[in-house]
Amino acid sequence: MPQMTTNAATDPMIGRMIDQRYRVRSRIARGGMATVYLATDVRLERRVAVKIMHGHLADDQAFRERFIQEARSAARLSHPNLVGVYDQGAEDDCVYIVMEYIPGITLRDLLHEHRALTPEQATDILRAVLAGLASAHRAGIVHRDLKPENVLLADDGRIKLGDFGLARATTANTATGAALLGTIAYLSPELVTRGAADSRSDIYALGIMLYEMLTGEQPYKGEQPMQIAYQHANDTVPAPSAALPGVPAELDDLVAWATARDPRDRPRDAREMLDHMAGGQQRATGQYRTAVLRPENATAILPSGGSAGAATAGDDVEDASEHDTTVLDRRGTQETPPRRPGGRSAPGPRRTGAVTATLSPAGQRLADKSAKRRKRGWTALVVVVVLALVGAGIAAWYGPGPGGNIRIPAVAGKTVSQVRQTLTSNGLRAAEATTSRPDAEVAAGLVTATQPPTDRVVRKGTAIRIVVSSGPRMIALPAIVGQSVSTAQAALDDDFQLQDPQYQFSPDVPADTVMAAAGRDDSGAVDLTTVDRYPERGPVTLTVSLGAVPDVTGKTVDDARATLAGIGLELGAQTQQYSEDVPAGQVVSATVADDPAVKGTAVDVVVSQGPAPITMPPVAGKTIDEAASALRALGLDVSYPPCTNILCRFYDWEDTLPVRSTDPAAGATVHKGDTVRLTYDQ
C-alpha cells in the first residue's frame, strides 16, 4: 500500500481524531469513491488504514450503501491473502471503514517498475490472489473489480487482495443502471453485453492480469473505453507468447482458459483454477526452463572437391540439369578447350587423379555458385559466431554477471556485520544507513528484515537497506483481573502470546473470572497486575477461578465423592467421629488438603458415627433428685411417676425417697437424648 505524502494544510483530515479512536496521520491513496489514510488506533496502539468516503458522495444513499456493503463483504472473509476489515462507522459527514494496514506497493507499481514479470513471479502472485479469491467465492462473494491496483505486495513478502468496494453476493449478480462497474480493461464479455457478473467474471479479470504480468501490456487497447469493451465482447485474447516469445505454453493455455469468451468454458471459480495450478506444481518446477535442442534438419555444406557431376541436396535443379558431357580423346586425355571471344581461354583443366578434366561452361557456372555459396556460408558462420558471442556476453552480464538479477537472501536473526557480508557475497550492496523497527520475534540489535524484503528479485549491485530490530514494542495492558476469562483473552490475543490458563478454586472469586496474570521477561516472572505495559508477543498466563469448593457437609460419603469428582477434586482421607447433630454415615466436616486448591486436589472428610454411647451408671439407692441430676448431666432424659401417697404432701418426697431401679438398668448402653425411667417405693 504505497503512501502518498500530504499535509494538514492541503487535507483537513490529517490530524483528525475519528470516533475518539482513530487519529489520521497521512494520506495513502485516493480513488474515485474514497480516500485511504494511514491512522493510529489509539485504543489498541496499532497502525491501520482508514478508508473515508468522499464528502460529496456521502449524501448519496446508493453510494453509502455500496460503501457499507464493502465493509460487510470483506468482514465476512478471513484469509491470509485478503486485507482484513476491523471496523466501520460514520461520524458527522465522515463515513469510514477501518482496514488492515499493508506497508508495501501494489502490483500496478511493480508493473510500472519492471513492465513484464518472469513466469515464476507471475504465477506466484496469481496463486496468492487465487487463494484469497477462492475464500471469497466460497463465501458467495464476487469481487467484480479485480485489477493490479487492488493487489497489494507487502514489504515482508505477503500478497493480499483488497478493495471489495464493488463486491456483491452471487445471488445478486446483475449490474443495474447504464454504467458498468469495474475497470474497463478487465471487464468480462458478459459484463459488457449483459451486465451480469459471477465468479467466472473474476476469473476473466485474473486472466487479463496474468496476460499483463507476462507481457507488460494489456491485450486490448483503444482511444475510447467503448473500443476496449467491444474487443472484450467480440475478440479472443491472444496468447502471451505472441507478444513476448518465450512465455511457456502452459501459461498460454492458462490465459486462454481463464479468458474464454463463453463463461461456461472458464474455471467455475478461483478454487478450480487454483487446484488446476496446484496439480501442475511438479511441471511448474521445470516448465519455465527453455531447452535449446540441436536442429535435426539443418543443411550440411559440403566441400566442392568431389566429382563435378555430383549434385548436392543444396544445388538448384536448373544447375543440375545443365551438366555437360566431358569429351575425351582416344588416349583418354581431354581435348583442348576452345578459346572464348576476346582471346580469353575457356576454363582450364582440373586434374582428378591421373585424369585431367576441363569443366564445361555450365559446370563452371555451378562451380562459381558453389564458391559463392561457400563464401556466404563462411560469412554466415562468422555472423552466427559473433552473435553467439554477443549473446553469451549479454547473458553473462544479465545472468551471473553484474547486470543480472538476484533474489535477496533471508537474513533475519543475524548481526548487522553478518548481513553486510552476506549481501556482498551475493552481489548486492548494503546501504550505509540502517533503520530500526520493533520486532517481537527477533532480539534487539539483530537484523529483522531488509528493504526491499527477502526473496524480492532485484538487479545485482542494488543497495539494500538493513532493518534492525529494536525489540518488541511495549503495549499498554488492558484490564485483566476481575474480567471474565473470555473477555480477557479477547483483549490480549492480538498482541500477546496466551499460554494455557491456570485454574484454581477460590471461595471469594466467581467461577471463570481472572484472578491474576503473570508474564516473563529476562529477569524472570512478572506479575502483570503491577505493570502498565508489556512487550508485544510476550507470554501471558492467566489464573482463572473455578469458584468455591462445594460444601459436602451432611452428604453421605458416596454423594460427597460424586460431587467432588464432578468439579475435578478427589475424596481424600476419611476419619470417623461421634456427632450428636449429624446422623451416622454423613460428612461432619471437610478440609482441602492444598491451598490454593486446584483440579486433582484431595478433600479430607470427617464422617459421623452418630451420638457417642453412654454406659448407664448405677443410681439405685440415691434420692430421686440425685439420680435425676446425675442422669441429666449425661444428656439423658429422666422420667418417674408422681407420688400418690397422701403423706407426700407434707414433705419433699423427691429429695427423700430413694430410687429402687432404673429402666434401662445400670450397665446398659444408652445415648444422649434417651429417656431413663426411675422407680421408687411410695
ROKOLZA-12442 format. One record per residue (C-alpha): x negated, y negated, z negated. Coordinates in steps of 0.1 Angstrom, whole numbers, padded with zeros to 4 digits, always signed. Layout:
XYZ;...
//
This chain:
+0000+0000+0000;-0021-0029+0012;-0020-0060-0009;-0013-0095+0006;-0027-0125-0011;-0004-0153-0021;+0000-0177-0050;+0027-0191-0071;+0028-0223-0051;+0039-0205-0020;+0061-0178-0036;+0082-0187-0066;+0085-0150-0076;+0048-0149-0086;+0046-0150-0124;+0083-0145-0129;+0095-0120-0156;+0123-0098-0142;+0147-0083-0167;+0124-0092-0196;+0102-0063-0185;+0085-0067-0151;+0060-0095-0146;+0054-0102-0109;+0016-0106-0101;+0012-0108-0064;+0028-0101-0031;+0021-0067-0014;+0041-0067+0018;+0071-0084+0034;+0098-0069+0056;+0130-0079+0073;+0151-0069+0043;+0129-0073+0012;+0095-0083-0001;+0074-0059-0022;+0054-0073-0051;+0028-0059-0074;+0041-0062-0110;+0033-0051-0145;+0058-0031-0166;+0051-0049-0199;+0071-0022-0218;+0050+0007-0206;+0019-0013-0196;+0015+0001-0161;+0014-0013-0126;+0045-0009-0105;+0057-0020-0071;+0089-0041-0072;+0109-0044-0040;+0131-0076-0041;+0159-0082-0015;+0156-0115+0004;+0177-0141-0012;+0197-0149+0019;+0208-0112+0022;+0218-0108-0015;+0252-0123-0008;+0259-0098+0020;+0277-0069+0003;+0267-0044+0031;+0230-0052+0026;+0233-0050-0012;+0249-0016-0008;+0222-0004+0016;+0196-0017-0008;+0211+0001-0038;+0215+0032-0016;+0177+0033-0011;+0172+0034-0048;+0198+0061-0053;+0185+0082-0024;+0149+0080-0034;+0157+0085-0071;+0173+0119-0063;+0139+0131-0050;+0108+0141-0069;+0078+0153-0048;+0041+0146-0048;+0043+0133-0012;+0072+0109-0019;+0070+0075-0035;+0088+0077-0069;+0115+0053-0079;+0116+0042-0116;+0143+0016-0119;+0169-0006-0101;+0189-0036-0111;+0200-0072-0105;+0192-0104-0123;+0208-0137-0112;+0200-0139-0075;+0174-0111-0077;+0183-0076-0066;+0153-0053-0070;+0140-0017-0070;+0110-0006-0092;+0088+0019-0075;+0055+0038-0080;+0026+0016-0070;+0003+0033-0045;-0030+0014-0040;-0044+0020-0005;-0034+0014+0031;-0006+0025+0055;-0010+0049+0084;-0005+0018+0106;-0036+0002+0091;-0056+0034+0097;-0045+0035+0134;-0054-0002+0138;-0088+0006+0124;-0096+0039+0142;-0070+0038+0171;-0069+0076+0176;-0074+0102+0148;-0090+0136+0151;-0067+0166+0154;-0077+0176+0118;-0069+0142+0104;-0036+0140+0123;-0025+0175+0112;-0035+0168+0075;-0013+0136+0075;+0015+0154+0093;+0016+0183+0068;+0018+0159+0039;+0046+0139+0054;+0064+0171+0063;+0061+0183+0028;+0077+0152+0013;+0103+0150+0041;+0112+0187+0035;+0121+0178-0001;+0144+0150+0012;+0160+0173+0038;+0166+0200+0012;+0184+0174-0009;+0206+0165+0021;+0189+0131+0028;+0178+0119+0062;+0151+0092+0062;+0161+0076+0096;+0131+0051+0096;+0100+0072+0100;+0071+0052+0113;+0034+0047+0104;+0042+0017+0083;+0061+0039+0058;+0033+0065+0054;+0011+0054+0025;-0025+0066+0022;-0037+0061-0014;-0073+0053-0023;-0075+0086-0042;-0065+0107-0011;-0028+0111-0018;-0004+0108+0011;+0031+0096+0003;+0062+0088+0023;+0082+0058+0012;+0109+0032+0022;+0142+0051+0021;+0160+0019+0029;+0179+0034+0058;+0182+0069+0043;+0217+0084+0042;+0233+0117+0033;+0235+0142+0061;+0273+0143+0057;+0274+0106+0066;+0250+0106+0096;+0268+0083+0121;+0255+0048+0126;+0281+0021+0127;+0280-0013+0144;+0264-0023+0176;+0229-0024+0162;+0208+0008+0158;+0189+0012+0126;+0152+0021+0125;+0123+0011+0147;+0130+0014+0184;+0097+0031+0192;+0106+0062+0171;+0143+0065+0177;+0156+0099+0189;+0177+0102+0221;+0208+0110+0201;+0204+0078+0181;+0201+0058+0212;+0230+0073+0231;+0255+0083+0203;+0242+0065+0172;+0242+0099+0154;+0213+0110+0131;+0204+0141+0112;+0173+0159+0100;+0163+0166+0136;+0162+0129+0143;+0135+0126+0116;+0116+0154+0134;+0117+0135+0167;+0102+0104+0150;+0075+0127+0135;+0067+0140+0170;+0063+0104+0182;+0040+0096+0152;+0019+0127+0159;+0015+0117+0196;+0004+0082+0184;-0021+0096+0159;-0037+0118+0186;-0038+0093+0214;-0038+0059+0196;-0008+0047+0215;+0030+0052+0217;+0043+0074+0246;+0068+0047+0258;+0061+0011+0265;+0082-0018+0277;+0086-0055+0275;+0122-0052+0262;+0134-0029+0234;+0161-0015+0257;+0134-0004+0282;+0119+0017+0255;+0152+0030+0243;+0161+0040+0279;+0129+0060+0281;+0137+0078+0249;+0171+0088+0262;+0161+0099+0297;+0124+0108+0298;+0103+0136+0283;+0075+0127+0260;+0042+0136+0278;+0016+0159+0264;-0010+0140+0243;-0038+0158+0262;-0026+0139+0294;-0035+0106+0277;-0066+0119+0258;-0082+0151+0272;-0094+0174+0245;-0063+0175+0224;-0057+0211+0216;-0029+0229+0234;-0013+0239+0201;-0007+0202+0193;+0006+0196+0228;+0032+0223+0221;+0040+0209+0186;+0047+0174+0201;+0068+0189+0228;+0088+0210+0203;+0094+0180+0180;+0103+0156+0207;+0127+0177+0227;+0155+0156+0241;+0181+0181+0231;+0182+0182+0192;+0190+0219+0194;+0156+0226+0209;+0137+0209+0180;+0130+0223+0145;+0162+0221+0125;+0144+0203+0096;+0110+0194+0081;+0107+0228+0063;+0109+0248+0095;+0083+0226+0112;+0060+0228+0081;+0064+0266+0079;+0055+0269+0116;+0023+0249+0110;+0015+0270+0079;+0020+0301+0100;-0007+0288+0123;-0031+0279+0094;-0056+0306+0105;-0056+0293+0140;-0059+0257+0127;-0093+0265+0112;-0107+0272+0147;-0083+0258+0172;-0098+0224+0172;-0132+0235+0184;-0136+0234+0221;-0156+0263+0236;-0177+0254+0266;-0177+0285+0289;-0201+0293+0317;-0182+0289+0350;-0177+0322+0368;-0171+0309+0403;-0200+0285+0406;-0216+0283+0441;-0251+0296+0442;-0275+0276+0465;-0298+0300+0482;-0331+0290+0499;-0331+0289+0537;-0362+0310+0542;-0342+0340+0553;-0332+0350+0588;-0319+0322+0609;-0289+0342+0618;-0277+0349+0583;-0247+0327+0573;-0242+0320+0536;-0209+0316+0518;-0215+0278+0518;-0221+0275+0556;-0195+0259+0578;-0177+0283+0601;-0183+0260+0630;-0221+0261+0623;-0220+0299+0621;-0203+0302+0654;-0230+0281+0672;-0259+0305+0666;-0276+0311+0700;-0294+0343+0711;-0332+0341+0709;-0347+0352+0743;-0380+0372+0741;-0402+0382+0770;-0411+0418+0778;-0441+0417+0755;-0419+0408+0726;-0431+0372+0725;-0408+0342+0725;-0405+0322+0757;-0419+0287+0757;-0391+0263+0748;-0382+0237+0774;-0391+0201+0768;-0364+0176+0758;-0358+0144+0778;-0382+0117+0769;-0412+0140+0766;-0403+0154+0731;-0406+0191+0728;-0378+0213+0716;-0381+0226+0681;-0413+0246+0677;-0416+0283+0670;-0410+0297+0635;-0432+0327+0626;-0415+0355+0608;-0439+0383+0601;-0456+0393+0633;-0428+0379+0655;-0427+0342+0663;-0392+0328+0670;-0381+0294+0683;-0348+0280+0669;-0321+0271+0693;-0305+0236+0692;-0275+0250+0672;-0299+0268+0649;-0319+0237+0644;-0288+0217+0635;-0279+0244+0610;-0314+0242+0595;-0312+0204+0593;-0278+0207+0575;-0293+0233+0551;-0322+0210+0544;-0298+0181+0537;-0277+0204+0515;-0308+0214+0496;-0317+0178+0491;-0282+0169+0479;-0283+0199+0456;-0316+0188+0440;-0302+0152+0437;-0270+0166+0421;-0291+0188+0398;-0312+0157+0387;-0280+0137+0381;-0265+0166+0361;-0296+0169+0340;-0298+0131+0334;-0261+0131+0325;-0266+0161+0302;-0295+0144+0285;-0275+0112+0281;-0245+0132+0268;-0267+0151+0245;-0282+0118+0232;-0248+0103+0227;-0236+0135+0210;-0267+0134+0188;-0261+0098+0180;-0224+0102+0171;-0228+0137+0158;-0257+0145+0134;-0274+0112+0143;-0269+0078+0127;-0239+0069+0148;-0218+0100+0138;-0190+0104+0113;-0193+0120+0079;-0169+0129+0051;-0175+0111+0018;-0186+0138-0008;-0169+0144-0041;-0189+0126-0068;-0165+0123-0098;-0182+0131-0131;-0218+0123-0120;-0240+0095-0132;-0244+0064-0110;-0280+0073-0101;-0270+0108-0091;-0242+0094-0069;-0266+0070-0052;-0289+0098-0044;-0260+0120-0031;-0247+0092-0008;-0282+0085+0005;-0289+0122+0013;-0256+0123+0032;-0265+0094+0054;-0244+0068+0036;-0253+0036+0017;-0244+0029-0019;-0233-0007-0024;-0254-0026-0049;-0224-0038-0069;-0203-0013-0088;-0167-0016-0101;-0151-0001-0131;-0117+0012-0139;-0101+0032-0167;-0100+0069-0163;-0085+0094-0188;-0104+0124-0173;-0139+0111-0167;-0160+0099-0196;-0170+0063-0198;-0202+0055-0179;-0198+0083-0153;-0185+0078-0118;-0148+0083-0114;-0143+0075-0077;-0157+0058-0046;-0143+0031-0023;-0134+0044+0003;-0122+0075-0016;-0136+0110-0015;-0130+0131+0017;-0124+0100+0038;-0143+0103+0072;-0165+0072+0078;-0194+0062+0100;-0229+0071+0088;-0246+0042+0072;-0213+0029+0058;-0217+0011+0024;-0198+0030-0003;-0188+0012-0035;-0192+0032-0067;-0164+0031-0092;-0175+0037-0128;-0151+0050-0155;-0146+0027-0184;-0130+0055-0203;-0093+0060-0210;-0073+0028-0213;-0058+0021-0247;-0020+0023-0246;+0004+0010-0272;+0021+0038-0292;+0059+0038-0292;+0079+0045-0324;+0074+0082-0332;+0081+0091-0369;+0118+0093-0376;+0127+0098-0339;+0143+0130-0326;+0117+0153-0310;+0132+0149-0275;+0132+0111-0278;+0095+0110-0290;+0084+0135-0263;+0101+0115-0235;+0084+0083-0248;+0049+0099-0249;+0049+0123-0220;+0040+0099-0192;+0009+0085-0209;-0004+0112-0233;-0010+0149-0233;+0016+0165-0256;+0004+0196-0274;+0027+0223-0288;+0047+0208-0317;+0041+0220-0353;+0073+0228-0372;+0077+0228-0410;+0106+0228-0434;+0114+0197-0453;+0142+0190-0478;+0141+0153-0471;+0139+0151-0432;+0168+0163-0409;+0161+0191-0385;+0145+0182-0351;+0131+0149-0365;+0095+0139-0361;+0078+0138-0395;+0042+0130-0384;+0020+0126-0353;-0017+0135-0350;-0043+0129-0323;-0080+0134-0319;-0110+0113-0308;-0148+0115-0310;-0147+0111-0348;-0121+0138-0354;-0084+0139-0362;-0064+0107-0361;-0032+0100-0379;-0012+0082-0352;+0011+0067-0377;-0018+0045-0389;-0029+0031-0354;-0011+0009-0329;-0030+0020-0297;-0043+0053-0285;-0063+0064-0254;-0044+0073-0223;-0040+0111-0218;-0052+0116-0253;-0038+0148-0271;-0008+0142-0293;+0006+0168-0318;+0040+0162-0333;+0050+0176-0367;+0088+0183-0365;+0111+0190-0394;+0131+0223-0395;+0153+0209-0422;+0156+0222-0457;+0151+0258-0467;+0186+0272-0472;+0198+0279-0508;+0203+0316-0512;+0212+0315-0549;+0243+0336-0556;+0238+0357-0525;+0232+0394-0525;+0196+0404-0516;+0207+0416-0481;+0226+0384-0474;+0196+0363-0486;+0173+0383-0463;+0195+0378-0433;+0199+0341-0440;+0162+0335-0442;+0154+0356-0412;+0178+0335-0391;+0155+0305-0395;+0122+0323-0393;+0115+0329-0430;+0108+0362-0448;+0122+0376-0480;+0092+0378-0504;+0087+0393-0539;+0119+0403-0558;+0119+0402-0596;+0147+0412-0620;+0162+0391-0647;+0192+0392-0670;+0217+0365-0664;+0248+0356-0683;+0260+0334-0654;+0251+0354-0622;+0265+0388-0616;+0242+0417-0613;+0227+0421-0578;+0229+0385-0568;+0200+0360-0565;+0194+0339-0596;+0167+0316-0581;+0144+0313-0550;+0109+0299-0547;+0090+0291-0514;+0056+0307-0516;+0038+0280-0495;+0041+0242-0494;+0049+0230-0468;+0069+0259-0456;+0066+0269-0420;+0081+0297-0400;+0069+0330-0413;+0066+0318-0449;+0078+0342-0476;+0105+0332-0501;+0103+0349-0535;+0136+0356-0553;+0148+0364-0588;+0177+0389-0588;+0202+0391-0616;+0206+0422-0637;+0237+0409-0653;+0241+0399-0690;+0214+0412-0714;+0226+0442-0735;+0232+0439-0773;+0229+0467-0799;+0259+0464-0822;+0245+0456-0857;+0259+0472-0889;+0282+0447-0906;+0303+0471-0927;+0303+0460-0964;+0299+0424-0955;+0327+0400-0960;+0349+0392-0931;+0334+0357-0928;+0298+0370-0930;+0304+0397-0904;+0322+0374-0880;+0295+0348-0883;+0267+0374-0876;+0286+0388-0845;+0295+0354-0831;+0258+0344-0834;+0251+0372-0809;+0276+0359-0784;+0303+0383-0792;+0339+0375-0798;+0354+0387-0832;+0390+0396-0840;+0407+0411-0871;+0443+0413-0883;+0456+0388-0908;+0460+0398-0944;+0497+0407-0952;+0492+0413-0989;+0511+0387-1009;+0481+0382-1031;+0460+0370-1002;+0479+0338-1005;+0462+0329-1038;+0426+0333-1029;+0401+0331-0999;+0405+0367-0987;+0383+0362-0956;+0353+0353-0978;+0362+0380-1003;+0374+0412-0986;+0346+0434-0972;+0346+0449-0937;+0352+0486-0937;+0343+0493-0900;+0339+0478-0865;+0350+0487-0830;+0326+0492-0813;+0307+0509-0841;+0273+0500-0853;+0245+0510-0828;+0268+0508-0798;+0257+0487-0767;+0277+0456-0761;+0272+0424-0741;+0278+0388-0747;+0314+0379-0745;+0326+0414-0755;+0352+0415-0784;+0345+0433-0816;+0374+0443-0838;+0369+0443-0876;+0389+0464-0901;+0392+0459-0938;+0413+0471-0968;+0440+0448-0979;
//
